[in-house]
Amino acid sequence: MIKTVPTKPFADQKPGTSGLRKKVPVFQQKNYSENFIQSIFDSLEGFKGKTLVIGGDGRFHNREVIQTAVKMAAANGFGRVLVGQGGLLSTPAASHVIRKHKAFGGIVLSASHNPGGPDGDFGIKYNISNGGPAPEKITEAVFARTKVIDRYLISDAPDVALDRIGTNEIEGMRVQVFDPVADYQALMEELFDFDVIRDMFAGTFRMRFDAMHAITGPYARAILEKTLGAPEGTVVNGTPLPDFGGHHPDPNLVHAKALHDLMMAKEAPDFGAASDGDGDRNLIIGRNIFVTPSDSLALLSANAHLAPGYAKGIAGIARSMPTSMAADRVAERLKVKCYETPTGWKFFGNLLDAGLATICGEESAGTGSNHVREKDGLWAVLLWLNILGKRKESVENIVFQHWRDYGRNFYTRHDYEEVDTERANGLMNHIRGFLGKTDIPPLGSKTLVKSDDFAYHDPVDQSDSKGQGLRFLFKDGSRIIYRLSGTGTAGATIRVYIERYEPDPAKQGGDTQAALSDLIAIARNLAEIETRTGRSAPTVIT
């Protein structure tokens, strides 16, 4: 039976760039998840009888909200729901399933790379029919609805047997529990030369994939070990756990330190990789070399033609504004356009749908292509493996050769996490006061040619996005960028991006932080970071 349940609005349900993210206890409040899900449905039109995809990354509270979402979908008139077995579905796989089965949209339950567990983070986001995150016009409509919602619809049917593949029915709506890996693996087999990769594993090639007890474990085991022949044990931390094994599922050099240390050891494997909570980010490390996400984007774009799915070339590259300009040089060589967008994968969707870009990337370890409308961690790993198998060179040699050909963009990101929100906003307002000026003492000998608050005009839908990050661009091509991140759930994260281009191969070696030391000092002094935040050092450096 369908029930209409009276409710009252919550004041804090404004979606960010990746949906609504809060601490688990917030979502556990009575009617909290129900209000947000109903607000999504109330903001959509034309879904009666259509298909909805539902899944998540397996974090704490995932199964409970999936049961709620399924029963609410039935009560609101969807005709079919596709649910990943066990409630599991990586974000890129969800995007593919939406596209393949021509679903109306999908509800993805994840807080991406944020920590899980009873006191950790949780999130709900809506993806549209192209498989990508909802655009701002939808998220704004959802937020507006959350402020006035007074009821939600839900079926009182029993819980769905999430662990058993098969079909159920609720209020006339079909509920299909499906293998979350199968469709995604079939797509990867279309894009990449599995025979080349299989031959590489049959030889002396060794790799380590750290799934971080997150969603990509089942995908990596099925593809890398069972299909491509990597030895059992290649995938570590491969069982998704509600608290990610007590670890932080962010594939960076801090939280994946064990992988980094292994890859820098004397007997290191040839290739190391990791993915995050919901499977949309990646970490790439070769023996003795960490490949920055920005360099990885450039290298994948330059070598994509070695994989069958991209053999005809790429139409264009898109990168988020804070991502290094290494990809721009590849685009110039390939005679295609490189689009600079705000941070947030939804900004790539229009470019991909219009055929203007083929490969996209963000410095925050997200890379993907037009195969889905989300970033895709395992896709990036498989493309790297395809390139390694075809070129028969080490990661280190491929990277060094790329730098010799294109020049090296020394690049780093300094994160100051969980800063008091008022202090963080004060710091950004302080920096804003310098925009448009040229005589700024903290810049030292650097010649400033432009400073602005980045704005983006979408070439496809003609929409405008403003206030996307404070940029300081220097005559020598260096950049300093400041942004407040929208992916955390406590306080504010200040992100500082620092970049310098070096065309001379003789000067391309050495430590990144040392190479950027003068710009790092300028960035800290300009923003008065220590004084305004009380932090003497970043929380994370990547």
N, C-alpha and C positions, 0 to 999 in steps of 0.2 A: 504494500500500500504506500502511496505517495503522501508524505506529510509536509505541511507548510509550517515552518517553525519560526515564531517571532524572534527577532534579534535586535540589537542596538549597535550602532557603528563603533568602530575603534578609530582612534585619531591618528594612528601610526602605520597605516597600510599603503603608503606611497611606494610604488615599485621603483627600483633603481634600474641601472643598465641591464641587469640580469634578473629581473623579477623582484619579488619581495623576499628579503632575507632578514631573519631575526634569530635570536637565541631560541633553542628548543622550548624552554618553559613559556615563552611568549606564544608560540604556536599551540601549546598545550592548553591555553586558556579556553574556556567554554566558548564555542562559536567562532573562535578566531580564524581557523582555517576555513570553516564553512562560509564565513562572511566574505573572505577574499575569493574563494572559488565561485561563489554565487555572483559576486561582482564581475568576475570574468565573463560568466555566461550571460549576465544581464547586459553586458557591453557588446555582445556579438549578435549578429542577425543571420538567419538562413541556415542554421545548423540542424533543424529538426530532421530526424531520420539519417543524419550524416554520421561519419566515423570520427571518433576521438581516440588519440593515442595517449596512454598514461604509463609512466615509469619513472624510476628514480635511481639514485646512486647507492642505495642500500644503507644510507646513514640512519642514525637513531630517529625514530618516529616516521620513517618512510612507509612502512607497511600500514600503519594506522591511517595515515592521510590518503594513501591509495584506496583503501576500502571506502573512505568517505567520498573521495572524488568519483569513484565508480558509481556509488549509489546516488550521488547528486547528478551525475551525467544522465542516469536513467530517468530520474525525476524531472529533469529539464528537457527531455525529449530527444536525446541522441539515439540513433538507431543501432550503433555498434561501438563498442569500446575494445581496443587492442591493448592488452596489458602484458608487460614483460614478465616471464616466469620468475617467481619469487619477488615480484615487484621491482626487478632490476632492469635497467635500460640505460646505457650510456647516452649522454647528450647527443653526440654525433649519430649514434645508431637511431635515436628517437627521430632526429631530423630525416634520416633516410627512410625510416618506416613511414613517416607522415607522407613523404613524397612518393614512395613506391606504391602505397595502398590508397593514394589520393584521398587522404584523410582531410577533414575540415580543419583540424589543428591538433595540438597536443598539450598536455600538462606535464611538465618536467619538474620533478621534485629533487632539488639539489641546492647546495650552497657551494658548489664547485670545489675550489681548493681550500675552503675554510674547514677548520677542525670540526669533528662530529662528537657524538656521545650525548648523554643526558643533559649536560650543561654546554654542549657545543652549539653549532649553528645549523639552521634548517632554511630551506627556501622553496618557493613555488614560483614558476614562471610559465607563461603561455607562449607557445609557438604557433605561428599561422600556417596556412596551407602550403607555403613554399618550403616549410621545414625550418624557417628561421625565427628568431625571437620577434615578438610582437613589436611593431613600430610605435613611436611615441604617441601617435593619435589614439592607439588602442590603450596603451598603458595609462595615458592621461584620462581616458574615459573610465577605465577600471578604478582609478584613484577617486575620481569624482563620484562614482557609484558607492565606493566604500564609505564615503562620508554621510550618506543618506540611507543606506540599506536598512530595511526594517523586517525582512524575512528571507528565509532560504528554503529551497525545496530539496527533499531527500527521501529516498525509499527506505522502508524499514526491513528490507530483505536481509537474509543472513549474509555473513561475509563470504566473499568469493574465495575458493580454494586456489590461492596464488601459486602454490608450489606444483600444481598438476596442470600440464598442458592439456588444453581442451576447451570446449565451449559451454558456457552457462547462459542463463537468461534472467534478466531482472526487469520487471515492468515492461516486457516486450522488447527490451534492448538486449542484443547479443553481446556477451562478454567473452572474448577470445583470449585465453592465456597462451602466449606463444614463446618460442625459443628466442631470447633476445639477441643471440649471436648470429643465427643462420643468415638472415637477410643481409646483415652488415658484412659478414665474411664473403658472401657471394659477390657483393659490390667490390670488395678489395681484390678479388680474383679477376675481375674485369679490368681493373686499373693497373695492376702490377704484374710483372713477369715472375710468377711464383716458381717456375722452373729454374730461372737464374738464381733466385734466392735459395731454393732447395739445394742446388748444386753447391752453393757456397757453404751451406751448413754441412753438406756431406764431406767437405774437405776439412781444413784446419781452423776455419773461422769459428770464433766463439763470441757470444754476446751475453749480457746480463740485462734483463728487463725487470725493473722494480715497479710492481703494480700498487705499492703503498697500501695494501689491504683495502683497495678501493675498487671501483667498478670495472676497470680494464683487465682485472685478473682473469675472468672467464674468457674474455675475448683474446687475450694474449696467449693463454694456454691452448685454446682451440686453433688459433692461426699459426703461432710461432712453433709450438711444440708438436701438436698433433698433425698439422697440415704441411708445414714447411720443414719439419724434421729436426728442429733445434733440440738438443738433448733435454731430457726432463731435468728440471731444476734451473733451466735458463730463466724462467719466470719465477721471481721470488715475491713473497708477500702477496700471493695471488688469490687469496680468499677474501672477498669483500666482508668487512666487519662493520657493525653499527658505529663503532668509535674509531675506525681505521687503525685498530691495534694500539690505540692510545697515542698515535703519532699525528702529525700535521700533514695532510695529503696534498702538499704543494710541492711540485717537482722543481725545487730550486736548490742551490748549493748549500743552503742551511738545512733544509728538511730532508734532502736526499744525500746527506753527507757521506753515509756509508757507501753509496754507489760511487760518489766522486772519489773517495779515498781508494776504493778498489781500482778504479780506472787510472789512478795516478801511481799505483803500486808496480813493482818490478814485473810481476807475472799477470798483468792486467789482461782482460779479454780484449778483443779487437774493437768492440762497440758496446756502449752502454746507453740505456734509455730508461725513462720513467714517464708515468702519466699521473694525472691528479684524481681528485675525488670523483668527478663525473666523466672523466675520460676525454676532455676537450683540450687539455694542455699537454705539452711534452717537454722533456729534458733530453738533450743530446750531448753525449760525451764520448769522444774517441779516446784511445789509449794516449795518455799524456796531454789531452787537450779538451777543454770545455768549449763547446760551440754555442755562442750566444744565440738567443732566439732571433735576433735581428740578422746575424750572419746566416743562421739556418734558413731563414726566409729567402735571403739572396741566393744562397747555394742551391736550395731546392728549385727556385725559379730558373736558375741558369742551367740546371741539369735535368729538369723535368722531362725533356724530350726522350730521355733514356728509358722511361716507363711507357708501356703500350698505351695507357689512357691519355697520354699527353704527347704522343709521338708527332702529332701534326703541329706542335707548337702551342704557345699560350697567347690569349688575346690581350692580356694586360695583367698588371700586378696592382694590388691595393695594399696599403699599409696604414696603420693608425699613425696619427701625427707624431706621438712620442717615439715611435719605432725608428731606429737609425735609418739613415738615407742610403745604406748599402744596396737595398733593393732598387733604388732609383737608378743606380749605375748599370745594373743588370738590364732594367727596362730600356734604358737608352741604347745599350749594345744590341738588344733584341729588336729594337725599333718598335716598341709597344709603349703604351702610356702607363705611368705609375701614378695611382690615385692616392692622395693623402686625405684621410678621413678622421673624424673624431674617434676616440676610444669607444669600443662597444661593437660586437660583431654584427649587430643589426644594421650598421651603416654599410657593411659590405654586401648585404642582401640584394639591394637594388642593382649594384654593379654586376653581380653574378647573374641575376635574372635577366639583365639586359645584354648579357654577353660581352660586357666591356672588360671584365677581369676574369682570370682563370684561377690564379693563386693569390691568397690573401694572408696577412700575418700581423700579429701584434707582438710587441716586445715582451709582453707578460706571458710568454711561452705558448702562445696560441698560433697555430698555423693550419691552413685548410685550403680547399679548392672548391670548384663548382660542383663537386660530386654530392655535397650536402650544403646546408646553409648555416652550419655551425663550425667552429674550429674543431679539429679532430686530431687528438694526440697519437693514436695508433696509426692513422694514415701517414703522419709525418715520419714515424719510425719505419714503416714499410717502404715509403719512398726513399728514405736514406738507404735501407737495405738493398733496394733495387739499384740505386746509383752505385753503391759499393760493389755489388755483384757484377755490374756492367763495366765499371772502370777498373776494377781489380787493383785498387790503391787503398791505402789507409786513410782514415778520416783526417789525420794530421796532414798528410800530403795533399789531399783534396782542398783542405782549408787554406794551406799555405799557397798553393797554386792559384787559388781564387784571389787571395790578397795581392799576389804578384800581378795578376791580370787586371784587377779592378781597383786596387788600392784597399787599404784597411780603414774601416771606421771604428776607431777606439770608442767604446760605448759602455756606459754603466747606468744602473738605476739604484738610487738610494731611497729606501722606504723608512719612514718614521711612523710606526704603527700605533694605533690606539692613543693618539694625541687628543687631549681635551678639545672638543669641537670648537669651543669659543676661541681657544688659543690658535687652533689651526686656521679658522676663518680670519682671525686678526693678522696672522702671518701672510695669508694670501692678499688681504687688503693692503698690507704694507708693501708687498711686491707690486701690486697694481698701481701704486703711486708712482712707480718708476716708468710705466709704459709711456712711450712717446718721447721720452727724454733721451739725450745722448751723453750729457755730462753727468755720469754717475760714478762717484769716487770708488765704490767697491769693485769696479770692473778693471782697475789697474790699467795695464797697457793695452788691453783688448779694445778693438774698435767695433762699436756696436753699429750695425746697419739697419736693424729693425727690431722692434719689440711690440707685441700685441697680445690680445686675448683671442686665441684661435677661433675662427668661425668657418663653417663649412656650408657650401651651397651644393646640394645634391644635384648632379647633372641629369638624373633620371626623373625624379618626381618634383624637382625644383624647390624642395623644402630647404629651409635654412636652420642651422644649429649654431648657437652662439655660446660664448663662455666655456670653451672646451679645453683651455689650458693656457698658461702664461708663457710666452716664448721670448727668448732673447737670442737673436741671431747675429753672429759676428762676421767680420769681413773675411776671416780665414776659413769660413765654412763651419766653425764650431757652433754648438747650440747648447743652451741651458733651458730646460723646460720645467715648470712646476704645475702639478695637478693635485687635486684632492680625489682620492679613489672612492668609488661608490660600491665596492664589493665587500667591505667589512660590515660588522654588526655592532662594534663597540667603538665609541669615539670616532676619530677621523684618521685616515692614513694620508700623510703627505708624501707624494712621490716626486723625486727630483731626478731628471734625466739629463745626462751630460755626454757630449759627443764631440769628437775631433777626427777629421779625415787626414790620413797619412798616405800619400801616393808613392813615397819612396820605399822600395822593398828593404833597403838597408836599415830603415827606421821602424819597421813594422813589428819587430819582436818586442819582448819585454812584458812586464806586468801592466795590466790595464789601469789599475788604480794609480800607479806611478806615472803612467803616460798622461793621465788626466788630472794630476795633482793640482796644477795651477787653476784649472776650471772648477775643480771640486771646492777649492778654497774660496774662489769667487762666488760660487753658488751658495755656500754657507754664509758668507759675509753679507751678500746682497739680501738674503732673506732673514738674516739675524736669527738663524735656526736655534742655536743654543740658548740665546736669551729668551726667545719667544716660546720655545717648547720645553726648555729644561733638559733637552737631550744633547749629550756630548757626542753621540755617534748614532748612525742609522741602526734600526732594528735588523734590517736585512739589506745586503748589498748583492746585486746580481749584475 
